[in-house]
Amino acid sequence: MSVEKLSANQSFGGQQLRCKHQSDVLNCEMTCSIYLPPQAEQGSVPVLYWLSGLTCTDENFVQKAGAQQYAADYGVAIVCPDTSPRGDDVADDSEGAYDMGLGAGFYVDATQQPWAQHYQMYSYVVDELPALIHAEFPIDKQRQAISGHSMGGHGALTIALRNPERFRSVSAFAPICSPLNCPWGEKALSHYLGDDRLHWAQYDAVELVKQCQTHLPVLVDQGQADNFLTEQLKTELLIDAAKKADWAMQIRMQPAYDHSYFFIATFIGEHIAFHARALA
């Protein structure tokens, strides 16, 4: 397995790359974006995996968040996978809706047809993509962190909480905190995983917090003007679960901020600094 470079752009002394590769796990060709800070020219650097939200690709964060400047300052690589498998034979929502199918992989391993053939995003992010990145780029596999936005915030939290030995820290912007308790989650998980809600719980951050023995550093930012906050994101459930678990998560409610990349760009520097401390 190898990667093919699609583009390379100089940015803050480092390289913003876009690559493609054949994924055996997803059974399709995938693209991913990688920022290598200037420190990578001297040796291996720590890495932050970024998981994007519904309708996004690997490019949204790269082009809108302004993260490269901070990644260069702290010497951290950033890897941005796509949000779902892609291709003509990859199943999509029958009505073309944005909240399931293409662009909406939810970072789970699907068990139901027709989704199971391609929609194995959990295994892709946890195993296949890191193995590829470590083989191809100067990345220190002992120093990994993960972050994401919305659906990707859900992915980052659940992946980190299930694999605390792999990640030093986790953060999220406006994450879907409890797919068990929101319309986005109920639609996607019922199709990808079937009707057994007990099976869904392994992809629900609120449920995982109740079980975790290792308390990773966690930073969550949530805009108070986010129009998805009440119905879809359920931040209050995560706050309550963390309190009951005596887990000192930093969950910050940010007045007047919405769900957009303007929100992410405002605080991404603080998130990268948070991870850099854990990755030191």
C-alpha positions as CSV (number, residue, x, y, z in Angstrom):
1,M,0.0,0.0,0.0
2,S,1.4,3.4,-1.0
3,V,0.2,6.9,-1.5
4,E,0.2,9.1,-4.6
5,K,0.7,12.8,-4.1
6,L,-2.0,14.9,-5.7
7,S,-0.8,18.3,-4.7
8,A,1.8,20.1,-2.5
9,N,1.7,23.7,-1.3
10,Q,4.2,25.5,0.9
11,S,2.6,26.9,4.0
12,F,4.2,28.5,7.1
13,G,7.5,26.8,6.2
14,G,5.9,23.4,6.0
15,Q,4.1,21.4,3.3
16,Q,0.4,21.0,2.8
17,L,0.0,17.8,0.9
18,R,-3.0,16.0,-0.6
19,C,-2.7,12.3,-1.4
20,K,-4.8,9.4,-2.6
21,H,-4.4,5.7,-1.9
22,Q,-6.3,2.5,-2.3
23,S,-8.0,1.5,1.0
24,D,-8.4,-2.2,1.6
25,V,-10.6,-1.5,4.6
26,L,-13.1,0.7,2.8
27,N,-12.7,-1.2,-0.5
28,C,-12.3,2.0,-2.5
29,E,-9.9,4.8,-3.4
30,M,-9.5,7.5,-0.7
31,T,-8.0,10.9,-0.5
32,C,-6.4,12.5,2.6
33,S,-4.7,15.8,3.4
34,I,-1.5,16.0,5.5
35,Y,0.2,19.1,6.8
36,L,3.9,18.5,7.6
37,P,5.4,21.3,9.7
38,P,8.9,22.5,9.0
39,Q,10.2,20.5,11.9
40,A,9.4,17.3,9.9
41,E,12.5,18.0,7.8
42,Q,14.7,17.3,10.8
43,G,12.9,14.2,12.1
44,S,9.7,12.6,13.3
45,V,7.0,14.9,14.6
46,P,3.8,14.3,16.6
47,V,0.5,14.1,14.8
48,L,-3.0,15.4,15.2
49,Y,-5.8,13.5,13.3
50,W,-8.7,15.8,12.4
51,L,-12.1,14.4,11.6
52,S,-14.5,16.6,9.7
53,G,-18.3,16.8,9.8
54,L,-21.3,16.1,7.6
55,T,-20.9,17.0,3.9
56,C,-17.2,17.7,4.3
57,T,-14.2,16.2,2.6
58,D,-10.5,16.1,3.6
59,E,-10.1,19.6,2.2
60,N,-12.6,21.8,4.3
61,F,-10.5,22.0,7.4
62,V,-7.3,22.5,5.4
63,Q,-8.7,25.4,3.5
64,K,-10.9,27.1,6.2
65,A,-9.5,26.5,9.7
66,G,-6.2,28.3,9.5
67,A,-4.5,25.5,11.4
68,Q,-1.2,25.4,9.5
69,Q,0.3,28.4,11.3
70,Y,-0.3,26.9,14.7
71,A,0.9,23.5,13.6
72,A,4.1,25.0,12.3
73,D,4.6,26.9,15.6
74,Y,4.2,23.8,17.7
75,G,5.8,21.3,15.3
76,V,2.7,19.1,14.9
77,A,1.6,17.3,11.8
78,I,-2.1,17.3,10.9
79,V,-3.8,14.4,9.0
80,C,-7.3,15.0,7.6
81,P,-9.0,11.9,6.2
82,D,-12.2,12.1,4.1
83,T,-15.6,11.7,5.9
84,S,-16.8,8.6,4.1
85,P,-15.8,6.1,1.4
86,R,-16.3,7.4,-2.1
87,G,-16.9,5.9,-5.6
88,D,-19.6,5.0,-8.1
89,D,-20.3,1.7,-6.4
90,V,-20.4,3.1,-2.8
91,A,-23.9,3.1,-1.3
92,D,-25.5,6.5,-0.7
93,D,-28.7,7.7,1.0
94,S,-31.6,6.7,-1.3
95,E,-33.0,10.3,-1.2
96,G,-29.6,11.9,-1.5
97,A,-29.8,13.4,2.0
98,Y,-26.7,15.0,3.5
99,D,-26.9,13.2,6.9
100,M,-26.2,9.6,5.7
101,G,-24.1,7.9,3.0
102,L,-21.5,9.9,1.1
103,G,-19.9,12.5,3.2
104,A,-21.6,11.0,6.3
105,G,-19.7,7.9,7.4
106,F,-20.1,8.7,11.1
107,Y,-16.8,7.0,11.9
108,V,-18.4,3.6,12.6
109,D,-17.9,0.1,11.2
110,A,-21.2,-0.7,9.4
111,T,-22.7,-4.2,9.9
112,Q,-25.8,-3.8,7.7
113,Q,-26.1,-4.1,3.9
114,P,-25.5,-2.3,1.6
115,W,-23.3,-0.2,3.9
116,A,-21.0,-2.9,5.3
117,Q,-19.1,-3.4,2.1
118,H,-17.5,0.1,2.3
119,Y,-18.5,1.9,5.4
120,Q,-15.8,0.8,7.8
121,M,-14.6,4.3,8.8
122,Y,-13.8,3.4,12.4
123,S,-11.3,0.8,11.4
124,Y,-9.9,3.0,8.7
125,V,-9.2,5.9,11.1
126,V,-8.0,3.7,14.0
127,D,-5.8,1.2,12.1
128,E,-5.4,1.5,8.3
129,L,-4.8,5.2,7.9
130,P,-2.3,5.6,10.8
131,A,-0.3,2.6,9.5
132,L,-0.1,4.2,6.1
133,I,0.8,7.6,7.5
134,H,3.6,6.2,9.7
135,A,5.0,4.2,6.8
136,E,5.1,7.1,4.4
137,F,5.8,10.2,6.5
138,P,8.1,11.3,9.4
139,I,5.4,10.8,12.1
140,D,6.1,9.7,15.7
141,K,3.5,7.0,16.2
142,Q,3.9,7.2,20.0
143,R,2.6,10.8,20.0
144,Q,-0.9,10.9,18.5
145,A,-3.9,13.1,19.3
146,I,-7.3,13.4,17.7
147,S,-9.8,16.2,17.1
148,G,-12.9,16.9,15.0
149,H,-16.0,18.9,14.3
150,S,-19.7,17.9,14.6
151,M,-19.9,14.4,13.2
152,G,-16.1,14.4,13.3
153,G,-16.2,15.6,16.9
154,H,-18.3,12.5,17.6
155,G,-15.8,10.4,15.8
156,A,-12.8,11.9,17.7
157,L,-14.4,11.5,21.1
158,T,-15.6,7.9,20.5
159,I,-12.3,6.8,18.9
160,A,-10.2,8.3,21.6
161,L,-12.3,7.0,24.5
162,R,-12.2,3.5,23.0
163,N,-8.5,3.6,22.3
164,P,-6.9,5.7,25.1
165,E,-3.6,3.8,24.7
166,R,-3.2,5.3,21.2
167,F,-3.9,8.9,21.9
168,R,-2.5,11.5,24.3
169,S,-5.4,13.9,24.1
170,V,-8.8,14.5,22.3
171,S,-10.7,17.7,21.5
172,A,-13.8,18.6,19.6
173,F,-15.8,21.5,18.2
174,A,-19.6,21.2,18.5
175,P,-19.5,17.4,18.7
176,I,-22.5,15.1,18.3
177,C,-22.2,14.0,21.9
178,S,-24.9,11.3,22.0
179,P,-26.0,9.7,18.7
180,L,-28.3,7.5,20.7
181,N,-30.3,10.6,21.6
182,C,-30.5,12.8,18.4
183,P,-32.1,12.5,15.0
184,W,-28.8,12.5,13.1
185,G,-27.5,9.6,15.1
186,E,-30.7,7.6,15.1
187,K,-31.0,7.8,11.3
188,A,-27.3,6.9,10.6
189,L,-26.8,4.3,13.3
190,S,-30.0,2.5,12.6
191,H,-29.0,2.1,8.9
192,Y,-25.3,1.3,9.5
193,L,-25.6,-0.8,12.6
194,G,-29.2,-2.2,12.7
195,D,-31.9,-1.8,15.3
196,D,-30.0,-3.0,18.4
197,R,-29.3,0.2,20.3
198,L,-26.9,-1.7,22.6
199,H,-24.6,-2.0,19.6
200,W,-24.9,1.8,19.0
201,A,-23.6,2.5,22.5
202,Q,-20.0,1.8,21.5
203,Y,-20.2,4.8,19.2
204,D,-21.8,7.2,21.8
205,A,-19.4,9.4,23.7
206,V,-21.8,9.9,26.6
207,E,-22.1,6.1,27.1
208,L,-18.4,5.6,26.7
209,V,-17.6,8.2,29.4
210,K,-19.5,6.0,31.9
211,Q,-17.2,3.0,31.2
212,C,-13.8,4.6,30.7
213,Q,-11.1,3.7,33.1
214,T,-8.5,6.0,31.6
215,H,-9.3,9.7,31.7
216,L,-7.5,11.4,28.7
217,P,-7.2,15.2,28.6
218,V,-10.4,16.4,26.8
219,L,-11.2,19.9,25.4
220,V,-14.6,20.6,23.9
221,D,-15.8,24.0,22.5
222,Q,-19.5,24.5,21.8
223,G,-21.0,27.7,20.4
224,Q,-24.1,28.9,22.3
225,A,-25.6,30.3,19.0
226,D,-25.2,26.9,17.3
227,N,-28.6,26.1,15.7
228,F,-27.9,22.4,16.1
229,L,-27.1,22.6,19.8
230,T,-30.5,21.6,21.3
231,E,-31.7,19.0,18.9
232,Q,-28.6,17.3,17.6
233,L,-25.5,17.9,19.7
234,K,-26.7,17.4,23.3
235,T,-23.7,18.9,25.0
236,E,-25.4,18.9,28.3
237,L,-25.4,15.1,28.3
238,L,-21.6,15.1,28.0
239,I,-21.2,17.7,30.8
240,D,-23.4,15.6,33.1
241,A,-21.7,12.3,32.2
242,A,-18.3,13.9,32.9
243,K,-19.4,15.2,36.2
244,K,-20.7,11.8,37.3
245,A,-17.5,10.1,36.2
246,D,-15.4,12.7,38.1
247,W,-13.6,13.5,34.8
248,A,-12.2,17.0,34.6
249,M,-13.0,17.7,30.9
250,Q,-12.7,21.2,29.6
251,I,-16.1,21.8,28.1
252,R,-16.5,25.5,27.1
253,M,-19.7,27.1,26.0
254,Q,-18.8,30.0,23.8
255,P,-21.3,32.8,23.7
256,A,-22.5,34.0,20.2
257,Y,-20.6,31.4,18.2
258,D,-22.3,29.1,15.7
259,H,-21.6,25.8,13.9
260,S,-19.4,27.3,11.2
261,Y,-15.7,27.3,10.3
262,F,-15.5,30.9,11.6
263,F,-16.0,29.3,15.0
264,I,-13.3,26.7,14.4
265,A,-10.8,29.2,13.1
266,T,-11.3,31.3,16.2
267,F,-10.3,28.6,18.6
268,I,-8.2,26.2,16.6
269,G,-5.0,27.8,17.9
270,E,-6.0,27.0,21.5
271,H,-6.8,23.4,20.5
272,I,-3.5,22.8,18.8
273,A,-1.7,24.3,21.9
274,F,-3.8,22.0,24.1
275,H,-2.7,19.0,22.1
276,A,0.9,20.2,21.8
277,R,1.2,20.1,25.6
278,A,-0.1,16.6,25.7
279,L,2.2,15.5,22.9
280,A,5.4,17.0,24.3
